[in-house]
Amino acid sequence: MSGLTWGGSMVGKTNPDAKLGYAGSKRGRDGEDLKSEDDLPSSVVIQLSAAKSGDDDTDTTNADDDENAFPPIDVPIDTNTTQLEALVNNLLNGDDEDEKKKTQTTPYAFYLSRVSPSGEAVEDIEIATSLMDAIKRANVLAAQSSSGASPISTEAVIKITYQPLAVFRVRPVTRCTDTMPGHTDAVLFVSFSGNGKNLASGGGDTTVRFWDVNTCLPKHTCPGHRNHILCLAWSPDTTKLASADKNGVVIIWDPTTGKMIGSPIKAHSKWITSIAWEPMHRNKLCERLVTSSKDNLVKIWNVRTQRVIATMSGHSDSVECCKWGGEGLIYTGSRDRTIKVWGAEGPNNGDVGKLVKTLTGHGHRVNALALSCDYVCRTGPFDHTGTAPADVDAAFAKAKERYEEVKSQGPERLVSGSDDFTLFYWHPRESKKPIKRLTGHQQAVCSISFSPDARHFASASFDKKIKVWDGRNGNFVATLTGHVGAVYQVAWSSDSRYLVTASKDSTAKLWQVSDYKKAKETLPGHADEVYALDWSPNGSAVATGSKDRTIKIWKH
């Protein structure tokens, strides 16, 4: 019997030569058994339970403590996510007498629960393809990681949590349906309204243009700026568009008439780098926005009165980006290598614009910020079809309801990208210290975007690569290679199943979340670098803007 060990399961082995549960094994120098990577049983016992909502950092569910967990089930070890999905739908709807409900299937994401030797919860591993692959990956990470996670034992019951995904599906964009000329200089920014029914663009020719998304014809051409338009932002209720230029001027537009609302605001003495509106679930009037500039200042404005509410002057260098979060905080990233968190509301006047905390860690300028609630703050009361209640109070209640749904999945998360080639993953309300430092890019990180369901985020870099990360804990998921020039922008489909990227190589590329190995589609056609990119919140189209002065619309 020398050199043989018991295989551990009477079910059998994936090794066809295994006899009666015995398998040949190698022995180490001290005589211990060294299991081969493929030395796994053909089936394992799993226990499924719904992922717990709330502010749990790891989102790990201990099935032993969950009265809603299903009984343990014996399944083949090569069970894939589609089969797990069918299993959960069957378990949830199996006893339901409603035949219609039985036939409707809900898509799910699955996570392998991990624990430390002491029994404490450790970060989950997403089951991307099959149970076998996830177990192998978890055991490789357990061997390499200093997190203290125990290897997954195929002899014990394996705990798996499931989380529902978007029921609707966005069709992948595959072809250019329209090329829209009109701009006389490079197109630097394109942006769909929160309901997906309007498209705005701006660029080097100093005009803002509104386009009809159905006919792809121009609706309004809006002169008013005297220098390059650097950024655009729609109010969450889609009734206003803010544009900002290189001279530090902000103009508010009415998209239905193409006319200015009020007069141009001389907001800053230098370039305005970023604009962000207050989310509708915090203020149903949608009349406040924040601007950041190269003059080191950040300002909160009331667009109805056209007066500045607060001026924040804590940064010592150019402020490159700003975000208005869902919890009443404003986040700004600067060339001074810091991210500052500011209060945006409070019972006292002094609470608005007050510095709450400073997040440090980057070794170079901060270029980009992304929040896990960006999508729901952008779309406000509008669902994936672009519809919302007509009444302001009902729309406010709808926006609040949509935000609470996102909030139930965990705390507000912030990701920052820098010229130091790294990203930092933060829980900014809870701590000044980063949760994780994310390395891998070989040049500056220029764009970051969370998926609408906040399960993933993507980073684009001048190193020609896009990296996808787990939005729940910051773990690396995949590197997307294919572009032959710097990647400038990244955008997600509203169902979080697709990703589109824009590059210096004059192309955009479409990627599928379930298969990162190569681009699902390459979208060629532009004659020069693609600077601007947006995916309509209603999923109908992608817009790209280029140095070649055209905008292209891409559909299925």
C-alpha positions in Angstrom: 0.0 0.0 0.0 3.0 2.3 0.0 2.5 5.5 -2.0 -1.3 5.2 -2.0 -3.8 7.3 0.0 -7.5 7.1 0.3 -9.3 9.3 -2.2 -11.8 10.5 0.4 -15.1 9.9 -1.4 -16.9 6.7 -2.5 -18.5 8.7 -5.4 -15.3 8.3 -7.4 -12.5 10.4 -8.8 -12.1 12.6 -11.9 -9.1 10.3 -12.5 -10.4 7.4 -14.6 -7.6 5.1 -13.4 -8.6 5.5 -9.7 -9.6 2.1 -8.2 -12.1 1.9 -5.3 -11.3 5.4 -4.1 -7.6 4.9 -4.0 -5.4 7.3 -5.9 -1.7 7.4 -6.5 0.0 10.3 -4.8 3.4 11.8 -4.6 5.2 12.2 -1.3 7.1 15.1 -0.1 10.5 15.1 1.5 9.0 14.6 5.0 6.6 11.9 3.7 3.5 14.1 3.6 1.1 13.7 0.7 1.1 16.3 -2.0 -2.3 16.4 -3.7 -2.4 17.1 -7.4 -4.4 20.1 -8.6 -6.9 17.7 -10.4 -7.2 15.4 -7.4 -10.8 16.4 -6.7 -13.9 14.2 -6.3 -16.5 14.1 -9.0 -19.2 15.6 -6.7 -19.4 17.8 -3.7 -22.0 18.8 -1.2 -23.0 22.5 -1.3 -25.4 24.7 0.7 -27.0 27.6 -1.1 -28.2 30.8 0.7 -29.1 34.3 -0.3 -26.4 36.9 0.2 -27.1 39.1 3.2 -27.7 42.8 2.5 -26.3 45.5 4.7 -22.9 47.1 5.5 -21.1 43.8 5.8 -17.6 44.3 4.2 -17.3 40.8 2.8 -21.0 40.1 2.1 -20.3 36.6 3.3 -23.3 34.6 4.4 -22.8 32.0 7.1 -25.4 29.4 6.0 -25.4 27.8 9.4 -26.9 30.9 10.9 -29.3 31.6 8.0 -32.7 30.1 8.5 -33.4 30.7 4.8 -30.5 28.5 3.6 -31.5 25.5 1.6 -30.6 22.0 2.8 -27.2 20.6 1.6 -27.3 19.2 -1.9 -24.9 16.8 -3.7 -23.9 18.2 -7.1 -21.2 17.4 -9.7 -18.0 19.4 -9.1 -18.0 20.7 -12.7 -21.5 22.3 -12.2 -21.4 25.7 -14.0 -23.2 29.0 -13.2 -26.1 28.3 -15.6 -26.8 25.0 -13.8 -26.5 26.7 -10.4 -28.9 29.4 -11.6 -31.5 26.8 -12.8 -31.1 25.0 -9.4 -31.8 28.1 -7.4 -34.8 29.1 -9.5 -36.1 25.5 -9.1 -35.6 25.6 -5.3 -37.3 29.0 -5.0 -40.2 28.4 -7.3 -40.6 24.6 -7.1 -43.5 24.6 -4.7 -45.2 27.6 -6.3 -48.6 26.9 -7.8 -48.3 29.9 -10.2 -47.2 28.3 -13.5 -46.1 31.7 -14.9 -43.8 32.3 -11.9 -42.3 28.8 -12.4 -41.4 29.6 -16.0 -39.8 33.0 -15.2 -36.1 32.6 -14.3 -34.1 35.1 -12.4 -30.4 35.4 -13.2 -28.0 35.1 -10.2 -24.3 35.7 -9.4 -22.7 33.0 -7.1 -20.0 33.4 -4.5 -17.9 30.7 -2.8 -17.9 31.5 1.0 -14.5 31.3 2.6 -13.5 31.3 6.3 -10.2 31.6 8.3 -9.0 28.6 10.4 -10.7 30.3 13.4 -14.0 30.4 11.6 -14.1 34.1 10.7 -15.5 35.2 7.4 -13.0 36.0 4.6 -13.6 37.6 1.2 -15.8 35.6 -1.1 -14.7 34.2 -4.5 -17.1 34.7 -7.4 -17.9 31.5 -9.3 -17.3 32.9 -12.8 -17.5 29.7 -14.8 -17.7 26.4 -12.8 -17.6 25.3 -9.2 -14.4 23.3 -9.9 -12.6 26.4 -11.2 -13.7 28.5 -8.3 -12.5 25.9 -5.7 -9.1 25.6 -7.5 -8.8 29.4 -7.5 -9.8 29.7 -3.9 -7.2 27.1 -2.9 -4.5 28.8 -4.9 -5.3 32.1 -3.2 -5.3 30.4 0.2 -1.8 29.1 -0.5 -0.5 32.5 -1.7 -2.5 35.0 0.4 -1.7 36.5 3.7 -5.4 36.9 4.5 -5.5 33.7 6.5 -8.3 32.0 4.4 -8.5 28.2 4.8 -8.5 26.1 1.6 -11.9 24.9 0.5 -12.4 21.3 1.7 -14.3 19.0 -0.7 -15.0 16.8 2.3 -17.1 19.4 4.1 -20.3 21.2 3.0 -19.3 24.1 0.7 -21.2 27.3 1.4 -22.4 29.2 -1.6 -24.2 32.5 -1.6 -26.3 33.8 -4.5 -27.3 37.4 -5.4 -29.9 38.4 -8.1 -28.8 40.2 -11.2 -30.7 42.4 -13.6 -33.7 40.6 -15.0 -33.7 42.7 -18.2 -31.0 42.2 -20.8 -29.3 44.8 -22.9 -28.5 43.7 -26.5 -24.7 44.1 -27.4 -23.9 46.9 -29.8 -22.4 45.5 -33.0 -22.7 48.1 -35.8 -22.5 51.8 -36.5 -26.0 53.0 -37.4 -25.3 56.7 -37.7 -22.4 59.1 -38.1 -23.3 62.6 -37.0 -21.2 65.4 -38.4 -21.6 69.0 -37.2 -18.8 69.8 -34.8 -15.9 71.7 -36.4 -13.3 70.6 -33.9 -12.5 67.5 -31.8 -15.5 66.1 -29.8 -14.3 66.0 -26.2 -17.5 64.9 -24.4 -20.7 63.0 -25.1 -23.4 62.3 -22.6 -26.9 60.7 -22.6 -29.6 62.1 -20.3 -30.6 59.9 -17.4 -33.7 58.6 -19.3 -31.6 57.9 -22.4 -33.9 60.1 -24.6 -31.4 63.0 -25.3 -27.8 63.1 -26.2 -25.5 66.2 -25.7 -22.0 66.8 -27.0 -19.3 69.4 -26.6 -15.8 70.0 -27.8 -13.1 72.2 -29.2 -15.5 74.2 -31.4 -17.0 75.9 -28.2 -20.6 74.8 -29.0 -22.9 72.4 -27.1 -25.1 70.3 -29.4 -28.3 68.4 -28.5 -29.2 65.4 -30.7 -32.4 63.5 -31.3 -31.5 59.9 -30.3 -34.2 58.4 -32.5 -33.5 60.1 -35.8 -29.8 60.9 -34.9 -30.4 64.4 -36.3 -29.3 67.7 -34.6 -32.0 69.3 -32.3 -30.2 72.4 -31.1 -26.8 74.0 -31.6 -25.9 76.2 -28.6 -23.2 78.8 -28.9 -22.2 80.7 -25.7 -18.8 79.4 -24.7 -15.6 81.1 -25.8 -13.2 78.3 -25.3 -13.1 74.4 -25.5 -15.9 72.7 -23.7 -14.3 70.2 -21.3 -17.2 68.6 -19.5 -21.0 68.2 -19.6 -23.4 66.9 -16.9 -27.2 66.2 -17.0 -29.3 67.0 -13.9 -30.8 63.8 -12.5 -34.3 64.9 -13.5 -33.0 65.5 -17.1 -34.5 69.0 -17.2 -31.1 70.8 -17.3 -27.6 70.3 -18.8 -24.5 72.0 -17.4 -21.5 72.7 -19.6 -18.1 74.0 -18.5 -15.1 75.3 -20.5 -11.5 76.1 -20.5 -12.1 79.7 -19.4 -13.8 78.6 -16.1 -17.3 79.5 -17.3 -20.4 77.3 -16.6 -23.6 77.5 -18.6 -26.9 75.8 -17.8 -29.1 74.8 -20.8 -32.7 73.9 -21.3 -32.6 70.8 -23.5 -36.1 71.2 -24.8 -35.5 74.7 -26.2 -31.7 74.8 -26.5 -31.7 78.1 -24.7 -29.5 79.2 -21.8 -31.1 79.2 -18.3 -30.0 82.5 -16.8 -26.6 83.8 -17.9 -23.1 82.3 -18.1 -21.5 81.9 -14.7 -17.8 82.8 -14.3 -17.2 80.0 -11.9 -13.4 79.7 -11.8 -10.3 81.6 -12.9 -8.9 78.5 -14.7 -10.1 75.4 -16.5 -13.1 73.6 -15.1 -12.1 69.9 -14.9 -15.3 68.3 -13.7 -19.0 68.9 -12.8 -21.3 66.8 -10.7 -25.0 67.3 -9.8 -26.6 66.7 -6.4 -28.4 63.3 -6.6 -32.2 63.6 -6.8 -32.8 61.4 -3.7 -31.1 64.1 -1.6 -32.9 67.1 -3.2 -36.0 66.8 -5.4 -35.4 70.3 -6.9 -32.1 69.2 -8.6 -30.7 72.8 -8.4 -27.2 72.3 -6.8 -24.0 71.2 -8.5 -20.3 71.1 -7.7 -17.4 72.2 -9.9 -13.7 71.5 -9.7 -10.9 73.5 -11.4 -7.2 74.0 -12.1 -7.4 77.0 -9.7 -7.2 74.5 -6.8 -10.8 75.4 -5.8 -14.1 73.4 -5.5 -17.4 75.3 -5.5 -21.0 74.3 -4.8 -23.5 76.3 -6.9 -27.3 76.9 -6.8 -28.2 77.0 -10.5 -31.6 78.7 -9.8 -30.1 81.7 -8.1 -26.7 81.3 -9.9 -24.9 82.0 -6.7 -22.1 80.1 -5.1 -23.1 78.3 -1.8 -19.7 77.2 -0.7 -16.1 77.5 -1.8 -13.7 74.7 -0.7 -10.0 75.7 -0.8 -8.2 72.8 0.9 -6.3 71.4 -2.1 -2.8 72.8 -2.8 -2.8 71.9 -6.6 -5.2 71.5 -9.5 -8.4 69.6 -8.6 -8.8 67.0 -11.4 -12.2 65.4 -10.6 -15.2 65.7 -8.3 -18.1 63.3 -7.4 -21.3 64.0 -5.4 -22.0 60.9 -3.4 -25.3 59.4 -2.3 -24.8 60.0 1.4 -24.5 63.8 1.3 -20.7 63.9 0.8 -18.6 65.4 -2.1 -15.3 63.7 -3.1 -12.5 65.5 -4.9 -9.2 64.2 -6.3 -6.2 66.5 -7.0 -2.8 66.8 -8.4 -1.6 67.3 -4.8 -2.0 63.4 -4.5 -4.9 63.6 -2.0 -8.6 62.9 -2.1 -10.7 65.2 0.1 -14.2 64.4 1.5 -16.5 67.5 2.0 -19.9 67.8 3.7 -22.6 68.9 1.3 -25.5 69.3 3.7 -26.3 69.7 7.4 -28.4 71.6 9.9 -25.9 74.5 10.1 -24.7 76.8 7.3 -21.1 76.0 8.1 -21.7 72.2 7.5 -21.9 72.8 3.7 -18.4 72.8 2.2 -16.8 71.7 5.5 -13.8 69.3 5.2 -14.7 65.9 6.7 -11.5 64.0 6.0 -8.5 63.7 3.7 -7.6 60.4 2.1 -3.9 59.9 1.4 -1.9 57.1 -0.1 -1.3 57.9 -3.8 2.3 58.8 -4.9 1.2 61.0 -7.8 -1.7 63.0 -9.0 -5.2 61.6 -8.7 -6.8 61.5 -12.2 -10.1 59.7 -11.7 -12.7 58.8 -9.0 -15.7 56.4 -9.2 -18.4 55.7 -6.7 -20.4 52.4 -6.3 -23.6 54.5 -6.5 -22.6 56.6 -9.6 -25.2 55.0 -11.9 -28.2 55.3 -9.6 -27.2 58.9 -8.7 -27.0 59.7 -12.4 -30.3 58.1 -13.4 -32.3 59.3 -10.4 -36.0 58.2 -10.7 -35.6 56.6 -14.2 -35.6 52.8 -14.5 -33.9 50.8 -17.3 -36.7 51.7 -19.7 -36.2 55.4 -19.2 -39.6 55.9 -17.5 -40.2 57.8 -14.2 -43.3 59.2 -12.4 -44.4 62.6 -13.9 -45.1 64.1 -10.5 -42.0 65.6 -8.8 -42.8 64.1 -5.3 -43.4 60.7 -6.8 -40.2 60.9 -8.8 -38.3 62.0 -5.6 -39.8 58.9 -3.8 -38.8 56.7 -6.7 -35.2 58.0 -6.7 -35.0 57.4 -3.0 -36.3 53.9 -3.4 -33.8 53.1 -6.1 -30.9 54.4 -4.0 -32.0 52.5 -0.9 -32.0 49.3 -3.0 -28.4 49.9 -4.0 -27.4 51.0 -0.4 -28.8 47.7 1.0 -26.0 45.9 -0.9 -23.2 47.5 1.2 -21.6 50.8 2.1 -20.7 53.5 -0.4 -17.4 52.5 -2.0 -14.9 54.9 -3.7 -12.1 53.9 -6.1 -9.4 56.4 -7.1 -6.9 56.1 -10.0 -3.6 57.9 -10.3 -0.5 58.7 -12.4 1.3 56.4 -9.9 -0.2 53.4 -12.0 -2.3 52.2 -9.0 -5.9 52.4 -7.8 -7.0 52.6 -4.2 -10.3 51.1 -2.9 -11.9 53.0 0.0 -14.9 52.9 2.3 -14.7 56.7 2.8 -17.5 57.1 5.3 -16.0 54.6 7.7 -12.2 55.1 7.4 -9.4 57.4 6.2 -7.3 54.3 5.4 -7.7 52.5 2.0 -9.2 49.0 2.2 -6.9 47.8 -0.6 -4.2 49.1 -3.0 -4.7 47.7 -6.5 -1.6 47.3 -8.7 -1.1 45.9 -12.2 -1.3 48.8 -14.6 2.0 49.9 -16.2 1.0 53.5 -17.0 -1.3 56.2 -15.7 -4.9 55.3 -14.9 -7.2 57.7 -16.6 -10.7 56.4 -16.3 -12.7 54.3 -13.7 -16.3 53.2 -13.8 -18.4 51.0 -11.5 -21.0 48.7 -13.1 -24.6 49.7 -12.4 -25.1 46.8 -10.0 -21.7 47.8 -8.3 -20.5 44.1 -8.5 -17.5 45.1 -10.7 -15.5 48.2 -11.6 -13.2 48.7 -14.6 -10.1 50.9 -15.0 -8.6 52.2 -18.2 -5.0 53.1 -18.6 -2.5 54.5 -21.0 -0.8 51.1 -21.0 -3.5 50.0 -23.6 -5.2 47.7 -21.1 -8.5 47.6 -19.2 -8.6 45.8 -15.8 -11.8 44.6 -14.2 -12.0 44.3 -10.4 -14.5 42.9 -7.9 -16.6 45.8 -6.7 -17.4 44.1 -3.4 -13.8 43.8 -2.1 -11.4 45.2 -4.8 -10.0 41.8 -5.8 -8.5 41.6 -9.4 -10.8 39.8 -11.9 -9.4 40.1 -15.4 -7.2 42.1 -17.8 -8.7 43.0 -21.1 -6.2 43.2 -23.9 -6.8 44.1 -27.5 -6.4 47.9 -27.9 -3.2 49.0 -29.6 -3.3 52.5 -28.2 -4.0 54.2 -24.9 -7.5 53.5 -23.5 -9.3 56.8 -22.7 -12.8 55.9 -21.5 -14.8 53.0 -20.2 -18.6 52.6 -19.9 -21.0 49.8 -18.8 -24.3 48.6 -20.1 -27.3 49.2 -17.8 -27.6 45.5 -17.1 -23.9 45.2 -16.1 -23.2 42.4 -18.6 -21.2 44.4 -21.2 -18.4 46.9 -21.1 -17.4 49.3 -23.9 -14.0 51.0 -24.2 -12.7 53.9 -26.3 -9.1 54.3 -27.4 -6.4 56.3 -29.0 -6.2 53.6 -31.7 -9.5 55.1 -33.3 -11.7 52.1 -32.2 -14.1 51.2 -29.5 -14.3 47.7 -28.3 -17.2 45.7 -26.7 -16.4 43.2 -23.9 -18.7 40.6 -22.3 -18.5 40.1 -18.5 -18.8 36.4 -18.8 -15.9 36.1 -21.2 -13.0 38.5 -20.8 -10.5 36.5 -23.0 -11.1 38.7 -26.1 -13.3 41.5 -27.2 -16.8 40.4 -28.3 -16.8 43.2 -31.0 -14.4 45.8 -32.4 -16.2 49.0 -33.4 -14.1 50.6 -36.1 -15.0 53.6 -38.2 -13.5 56.7 -36.6 -10.6 58.4 -38.5 -8.8 59.5 -35.4 -8.6 59.1 -31.6 -11.8 58.3 -29.7 -12.0 60.8 -26.8 -15.6 60.5 -25.7 -17.8 57.6 -24.9 -21.2 56.9 -23.2 -23.7 54.0 -23.1 -27.4 55.1 -22.9 -28.9 54.3 -19.5 -31.9 52.7 -21.3 -29.4 50.4 -23.1 -30.4 51.3 -26.6 -27.2 52.8 -28.0 -23.6 53.7 -27.5 -22.2 57.1 -28.5 -18.6 57.8 -29.3 -17.0 61.2 -30.0 -13.6 61.6 -31.8 -10.9 63.9 -32.8 -12.2 63.4 -36.3 -15.0 65.8 -35.3 -17.8 63.2 -35.7 -20.1 61.4 -33.3 -21.0 57.8 -34.1 -24.0 55.9 -32.7 -23.7 52.1 -32.3 -26.6 49.7 -31.9 -27.4 46.0 -32.0 
